Amino acid sequence: MKKLSIIVPVYNEEETVELFYSILSKVERLLEVNLELIFVDDGSKDRTLVKIKKLQKSHPEIHYISFSRNFGKEAALYAGLQKASGDFVAVMDVDLQDPPELLPKMMRILQEGDYDAVATRRKNRRGESKVRSVFAHMFYHWINRVSSLELVDGARDFRVMTRKMVDSVLSMPERERFSKGLFNWVGFNTYYISYENRERVAGKTSWSFWGLLKYAIESFVSFSTAPLVFVTSSGIFTCCLAILGAIVVVVRAILFPGSAVFGWPSLVVIILFFSGVQLLSIGIIGRYVAEIYLEVKKRPVYIIREEK
């Protein structure tokens, strides 16, 4: 019988761990596979790990990895993918925003052999703040325009993949990871299932608006050189403006000798504008340099405190 490994990253989810497993166990008998459930505790500060250990004692299919500190969801996903031994590997959240009842359908589609992955996307963002929804749509629009990726708007991390696809993702050991982009970059045929958005069953999300914004910036840097093209274009544009301004000054001096010089307010505005362009350009270039710096240090993506 085939084996399915389910990777579940958790961070301060003591209220949802047991509830998640109770729902998943009802679906398990419909999967017709041997199940391996891997919780990855991303340095939780509450009793999340205690709850996982309690479940593990009476359910041998449960395994866990506990980090020495919080390394982020991307590190947790990477650790889970490395530990997973199944013929098929699923990734899903513990807060039940990813419906476990979709797993039997996803497995049936995958086992037919026409696809290498079955992923999910939200039909809408009902229950989410308007500001976050607008920025999310903007992110998908621009990442698809400025990179080689074709991310589906509303796509979730929740997906089931074949072993071949998982091994391809693991062949990229980069430190600064954007899993949605990596899943897309390796290729393979992916089938998307749409479903109505669900809110968390308990607890609070650890993702703040600024955390998501930082995550979006990292994804742009990881999969697009468009910001660097913007810097180059800005440099060309400002050089052209400078040449045009020099021509205007020379022509004016020739045609209107003794005319009044430009006022200092306009000069200050021009200096501030070009100073801002320079600082923005340096900041964008610096972000790429920072990515290189983090990669060449070759620090581990995560550190395990204990696992079982």
C-alpha positions in Angstrom: 0.0 0.0 0.0 1.2 3.5 -0.8 2.3 5.9 1.9 1.1 9.5 2.4 3.2 11.9 4.5 1.4 15.0 5.8 3.6 17.9 6.9 2.0 20.3 9.4 4.0 23.3 10.5 2.9 24.7 13.9 3.8 27.8 15.9 1.9 28.5 19.2 -1.0 26.3 18.1 -1.9 24.5 21.4 -5.6 25.2 20.8 -5.7 23.6 17.4 -3.4 20.6 17.4 -5.8 18.1 19.0 -8.8 19.5 17.1 -6.9 19.1 13.8 -6.0 15.5 14.5 -9.6 14.6 15.5 -10.8 15.9 12.1 -8.0 14.3 10.1 -8.5 10.9 11.8 -12.1 10.9 10.4 -10.7 11.4 6.9 -7.9 8.9 7.3 -10.0 5.8 6.6 -11.1 7.2 3.3 -7.6 7.7 2.0 -6.7 4.1 1.5 -3.0 4.7 2.2 -0.6 4.3 5.1 -0.4 7.6 6.9 2.6 9.4 8.3 1.8 12.7 10.1 4.7 15.0 10.7 4.3 18.0 13.0 7.1 20.6 12.8 7.1 22.8 15.9 8.7 26.1 14.9 9.9 27.1 18.4 6.5 27.5 20.0 6.3 29.4 23.3 3.1 27.7 24.5 2.2 24.0 25.1 2.0 23.1 21.5 4.8 20.5 21.7 3.3 19.0 24.9 0.0 18.5 23.0 1.9 16.9 20.1 3.8 14.5 22.4 0.6 13.5 24.1 -0.9 12.6 20.7 2.3 10.8 19.6 2.2 8.4 22.6 -1.1 6.8 21.5 -0.8 7.3 17.7 2.4 5.8 16.2 1.8 7.3 12.8 2.6 10.8 14.4 6.1 12.1 14.3 7.4 15.5 15.3 10.4 17.9 14.8 11.0 20.6 17.3 13.2 23.6 16.4 15.6 25.3 18.9 13.8 28.6 18.1 11.5 30.1 15.7 13.0 29.9 12.2 9.8 30.6 10.2 7.2 28.6 8.3 9.5 28.2 5.2 12.1 26.5 7.4 9.4 24.3 8.9 8.2 23.2 5.5 11.7 22.4 4.4 12.4 20.3 7.5 9.1 18.4 7.0 9.9 17.7 3.3 13.3 16.4 4.3 11.8 14.1 6.9 8.8 12.8 4.9 9.3 9.3 3.5 5.9 8.8 1.8 5.3 8.0 -1.9 3.0 11.1 -1.7 3.6 14.2 0.4 1.0 16.7 1.6 1.5 20.1 3.1 -1.2 21.8 5.1 -1.9 24.2 8.0 -3.1 23.1 11.4 -5.8 25.8 11.9 -8.2 23.9 9.6 -8.3 26.7 7.0 -7.0 23.9 4.8 -10.0 21.4 4.7 -8.8 17.9 5.5 -11.9 16.5 3.8 -10.4 17.5 0.5 -7.5 15.0 0.9 -9.4 11.9 -0.5 -10.3 13.8 -3.7 -6.8 15.1 -4.0 -5.3 11.7 -3.7 -7.7 10.2 -6.2 -6.7 12.8 -8.8 -3.0 12.3 -8.1 -3.2 8.5 -8.3 -4.8 8.6 -11.7 -1.3 9.6 -12.9 -2.1 12.6 -15.0 -0.8 15.1 -12.5 2.3 15.4 -10.2 0.6 17.7 -7.7 -2.9 18.6 -6.6 -3.0 22.1 -5.0 -5.8 24.3 -3.6 -6.9 27.9 -4.0 -9.4 30.0 -2.3 -12.4 31.2 -4.3 -12.6 34.3 -2.2 -11.1 36.0 0.8 -14.3 36.3 2.9 -13.5 37.1 6.5 -10.1 38.7 5.6 -9.5 42.5 6.0 -10.0 44.6 2.8 -6.5 46.0 3.0 -4.9 42.6 3.2 -7.1 41.3 0.3 -6.1 44.3 -1.9 -2.4 43.8 -1.2 -2.7 40.1 -1.8 -4.3 40.6 -5.3 -1.6 43.2 -6.1 1.1 40.7 -5.1 -0.1 37.9 -7.3 -0.6 40.4 -10.2 2.9 41.8 -10.0 4.9 38.6 -9.2 3.4 37.0 -12.3 4.2 40.1 -14.4 7.8 40.5 -13.4 9.0 36.9 -12.9 8.8 33.6 -14.8 6.3 32.3 -12.2 2.6 31.8 -12.9 1.2 31.8 -9.4 -2.6 31.3 -9.1 -4.3 34.1 -7.2 -5.5 32.7 -3.9 -3.2 29.6 -4.0 -2.6 28.0 -0.7 0.4 26.0 0.5 -2.1 23.1 1.0 -1.2 20.5 -1.7 -0.3 16.9 -2.3 2.8 16.0 -4.4 4.4 12.9 -5.8 7.8 11.8 -4.5 9.5 12.8 -7.7 8.3 16.4 -7.3 9.2 16.6 -3.7 12.8 15.3 -4.5 13.0 18.1 -7.1 12.1 20.7 -4.6 14.6 19.3 -2.1 17.3 19.5 -4.7 17.3 23.3 -4.2 18.9 23.9 -0.8 18.7 27.7 -0.8 18.4 29.4 2.5 15.9 32.2 1.7 13.0 30.1 0.5 9.6 30.9 -1.0 7.9 27.6 -1.3 5.0 28.6 -3.5 7.6 29.9 -6.0 9.7 26.8 -5.7 6.7 24.5 -6.2 5.9 26.4 -9.4 9.5 26.7 -10.6 10.2 23.0 -10.6 7.4 22.6 -13.1 5.3 19.3 -13.2 1.6 19.2 -13.9 -0.5 20.7 -11.1 -4.3 20.5 -10.7 -6.0 23.2 -8.6 -9.1 22.6 -6.5 -11.1 25.7 -5.5 -12.9 26.1 -2.2 -14.6 28.7 -0.1 -12.4 30.6 2.3 -12.4 29.4 5.9 -11.4 31.2 9.0 -9.3 29.7 11.8 -11.1 27.4 14.2 -9.2 28.7 17.2 -6.2 30.8 18.2 -4.6 33.8 16.3 -2.5 33.9 13.2 1.2 34.6 13.7 1.3 36.5 10.4 1.1 40.3 10.7 0.6 42.7 7.8 4.3 43.7 8.0 5.4 40.1 8.2 3.4 39.3 5.0 4.9 42.4 3.3 8.4 41.3 4.1 7.6 37.9 2.8 6.3 39.4 -0.4 9.5 41.4 -0.9 11.6 38.3 -0.3 9.6 36.5 -3.0 10.2 39.3 -5.5 14.0 39.2 -4.8 14.1 35.4 -5.0 12.3 35.1 -8.3 12.7 38.3 -10.2 15.4 40.8 -11.3 12.8 43.4 -12.2 13.8 45.7 -9.3 17.3 45.8 -10.7 15.9 46.6 -14.1 13.9 49.4 -12.4 17.1 50.8 -10.9 18.9 50.8 -14.3 15.9 52.4 -16.0 15.7 55.1 -13.3 19.4 55.8 -13.8 19.0 56.2 -17.5 15.9 58.4 -17.0 17.6 60.7 -14.5 20.7 61.0 -16.8 18.4 62.1 -19.7 16.8 64.6 -17.5 20.2 66.0 -16.4 21.3 66.3 -20.1 18.0 68.0 -21.0 18.4 70.4 -18.1 21.9 71.3 -19.1 20.8 72.0 -22.6 18.0 74.3 -21.3 20.5 76.2 -19.1 23.0 76.7 -22.0 20.3 77.8 -24.5 18.8 80.2 -22.0 22.2 81.7 -21.2 22.8 82.2 -25.0 19.4 83.6 -25.9 18.7 85.6 -22.8 22.0 86.9 -21.4 21.6 88.5 -18.0 18.2 86.8 -17.3 17.5 85.8 -13.8 18.7 82.4 -12.7 16.4 79.6 -11.5 15.1 80.0 -7.9 16.6 78.0 -5.1 13.3 76.3 -4.1 13.2 74.5 -7.4 16.8 73.6 -7.0 16.2 72.1 -3.6 13.3 70.1 -4.9 15.4 68.7 -7.7 18.2 67.8 -5.3 15.8 66.0 -3.0 14.2 64.1 -5.9 17.5 62.8 -7.3 18.8 62.0 -3.8 15.6 60.0 -3.2 16.1 58.1 -6.4 19.7 57.3 -5.5 18.8 56.1 -2.0 16.0 53.9 -3.4 18.3 52.4 -6.0 21.0 51.7 -3.3 18.3 50.1 -1.1 17.1 47.8 -3.9 20.7 46.8 -4.8 21.4 46.3 -1.1 18.5 43.9 -0.8 20.0 41.6 -3.5 23.4 41.9 -1.9 21.9 40.9 1.4 20.4 37.8 -0.2 23.9 36.9 -1.5 25.4 37.5 1.9 22.9 35.2 3.7 23.4 32.5 1.1 27.3 32.5 1.1 27.4 32.2 4.9 25.8 28.8 4.5 24.1 28.8 7.9 21.6 25.9 8.4 18.0 26.7 7.4 17.0 25.4 10.9 18.3 23.7 14.0 16.5 20.8 15.6 16.2 20.6 19.4 14.5 17.2 19.4 12.6 14.9 17.1 10.8 11.6 17.1 
